Amino acid sequence: KHVPLLEAHPLAAVATNVFGTLNVVEAAVAAGTERFVCISTDKAVRPRSVMGASKWAAEQVVLSRAPQGAPYCAVRFGNVLGSRGSVIPTFARQIASGGPVTITDPRMTRFFMSVEEAQQLVLQASVLSSGGEIFMLEMGKPVSILELAKRMITLSGYTVGTDIAIEITGARPGEKIDEDLTAAGEELLSTAHAAVYRLQPAAVALQNLDVALVQLEECIDSRDPESARRLLFDMARSAVLSEAVVDEVAV
C-alpha cells in the first residue's frame, strides 16, 4: 500500500493489488458471496503513483467481474491514522528520538480518517451498495502535514526549531502535493448515511480491461516492470464516463 515502495516495485503492485483482487473476486463469485467490498484509496483518483494506478485497476476489476445486480463495491480510504506507515506514528517516533521531524514538502496536504471510521465505512458500504459504486467518507478539509508536524512537536512539550527541528526532504516518487476525492466526471452523491458519499466511477471498456489484464500478466511473467508501469497508467487514461476521456494522469 505504500507509494514509494510500489514505485520501486511495480510488478508487486500488479501482482497484489490487481491480480490479487481478481483472484479474490473470482473466488467470491464462485462461492456465491452475497456482498463484496474492495479497499481502495483516494490515491486512485487521477493517479500519479503506481500504488494509486494499481488500486484504480483493482476498482475496475471488482466492478467488471461482479455478478449482475450484486452489491459488489469499493471504498476509497484517506490516510488512516495509526495504520502501519501512517504519518502520526512516524512523527511520534521522530520526536521521541529528538528529531528531526521529516516533511517531504511543506505544501503537502492529506485527508485523514481514524481506524474506527475506516471500519465503519466498509460496513456501511456493504449495506448501502446496490452494485457498481465507490463509497467515500466525509473527511472534512485536507490537513497540512507541516502544521500537523508543528502541532505534534508543541503538544509533546517541545519548541519547533529549537528543541525539535523540521527537515524538508523533498517529495518522493509518485507523491502528490494534494489528494483528490473525485476524478473528472465523478460526482459525490449522498447516501442514507450522513457521513458516507457514493459515486459512480469512470469505467474502462470491458474488452480493453481484459486485454490490459493479459498484457499485465505477460509483464509479470517476463519480469518487465517498466512495461507494467506504463500499462497501469494507460488503463487509467482509458477510463471513459459520458464519452469523455479522462487524460489527467502523469506517468
N, C-alpha and C positions, 0 to 999 in steps of 0.2 A: 504493500500500500504506500510505500514511501517514495516520493518523487525522485530524489537524486539516485536512489538505489536502482530504480527501474529505468532511469535514463541510461545507466551504465549496463543494464541487463534487460534489453527489450524482449529477448526470447523468453525470459522468465515471466515477464508481464503477459505475453501472449499465451504461454502455456498455462499459467494460473488463472489470470483474470478472464481470458477469452475462452479457452478450451476447457478450463476447469468449470466455468459457468455452464458451458454447453453440455458437459458430462452430467452435471447435477440436474439441469433442466430436463434432459432426455430421460434420466433415471426417474425423475419425479413424474413425468408424463406417463412413462411405462408402468409406474406403480399406482397410477390413478390419484396422485396427490391433488387435493382439492384446492389448496391455496399456496402461492409461492411468492416470496419477497426477495428480490435481489438487492444487496447492499452496494450502492454506488456512491458517488461523491460529487460535490459541486465542481470539482476539477474536470468533470466530464463535459461541462458547459464550455463551448469554444475551446477545446483542449489545446494547451501549449506543451504538455508533457506526455511522455509515453504512458505514465500511470493514468492520466486523465483520458487519453485516447483509448487505452485498453478497457477502462471502465465504461466509456461510451459504447464500445463494441459489445461489452457484456450486456448492457441495457438492450441493445438491438437483438442480441441472441435470445434473451428472455422473451421479448415482445414478439419475435418472429416464430419462436418454437412453442409458444403457449397454445394449448388446445382452444378451439373456437369458443369464445364466451367465458373461458375460465378466468377467475380472478388472480392472474399472474401479473405482477407489477414490480417496480423498482422504487427504491428510496435513495435520495441523494443527501448524504451527510455533509455537514460542515466539519470543521475541526472539532473532534470530540475531546473534551477536557479530561486529562488523566489517562488517556489511552497511550499505548506504547509509542514513544517518539513525539508525543504532544509537547507543545512549546512550554507549557507551565511547569511540568516536572523537569524539563531541561533547564529552564531558567532557575528553578529552585536548587538544582544540583550545582549550577554555576555560582549562585550566590553563596551557598553553603561552603564552597571551596575557596571563596574570596574573590571570585570573578576572574576574568571579565565576563560579563553577560554579552553574548554574541547575537547581533542582529544582521540579517543578510542585507537589508535595505531599509533605510529609515522611513520610506514611503509605504512599506508593506502593511496591508490590512488583511484580516481574515474574519470569517463568520465562525462563531463558536456555539457549541451545544454541549450539555452535560451527558454523561453516560446514561442517566435516567431518561433524559429527553430522547436520546438515540433509541433506547429500548422501546419507549412509548411510540415513537414514530413507526418502528417496524410493526408493532402490534396494531396500531391504528390503521396503518396502510393495509394490513391483511384483512381487516374488517371493511374498510371503505372501498376497496378496489372492486371494480366490475370487470377489469381486464384491460391491459394496454396502457396504463397510466404510469406516471412517475410522481412520487409524493415528496414534498419537502416541508420542513418545519419552519414556522415563523421564528427566525433567529435574530430579529432586530437589525440594528445598524452594524456594519463591519467594524471591527476593533483594530485600532492602531497597535501594531506589535511593539513599536518603540515606546508608546505610552504605557503599554502593559508591562514592559520590562522596567520602566521607571517606577511604576506603582508597586511592583513586587519588591524592588530594592528598598523603597521607602517603607513599605509595610513590614519588611524584615528588620527594620531598625537601623538601616544604613543610609548614607548620603550618596546620591548619584554622582559619580565622577570623583568624589573624594575617597569614600570607602570602597565602593564597587564601581569599576569602570564599565562603560558600554562600548563595545568594539563593533564596528561596521565591517562585515566580511565580504559583502558583495553577493548579489543574487546567485543562487545555484542553478545549474542547468535545468530547464523545464519549469522553473518557478514563475508564477505571475506576480505582479505587484498587487493587484486586486483580484479577488474571485468574483465570478458572476453567478447569478441564480437561474437565469434563463438564457437560452440562445435565441437567435433570430427566428421569429415565427412561433415561439413558445410563450404562452400566456399563463401566468399563475391564476388559478381559479380556486374559489373557496370550496370547502367541504363541510360536512356536518360537524366537524371538529374545528373549533375556532383557531387553533394554533397549527393546523395542518393544511397545506395547499396541495393541489394536484395540477398537473399539466400534461398535455398531450405532446409527446416528443416528436421532433423531426425524425422521419423514418427513411432508412435506405431501402431501395427496392430489394425485395427478397432474392431475386436472381443475382443481383450484384453482391448481396451479402454472402450467398452461398459460394460464389466464385472467389470472393475475398478470403473466406474461411479455408478453401482449398489451397489458395496461394500462401496463406499464413502457415498452414500445416507443412507445406513444402519448405518454407523458411526455417521452421524448426528442424525438419529432417536434414536439411543441408547446412544447418548452423550458420545462418545468414542474418545477423542482427540488423544490419542497415536496411536490407530489403523489408524486413518485418516492420521496422520503424516507419518507412515510407508508406507501406500498405495501411498501417493503422491510421495515419493521418489522411490518406486518400479516402478511406472509408468514411471518416468524419466529414470530409469535404463533400462527399456524395449525398449527404442527408438532404432530403427534399421535403418541404412542407408547403402546401398550397402552391406547388410548382415554382417555388423559389429555392435556388440552390444556396446553401449556407457555405460561404467561402471565406471564413474568417480564421482559418487555422494556420498557425505558423509551424513549419517543420524545423 
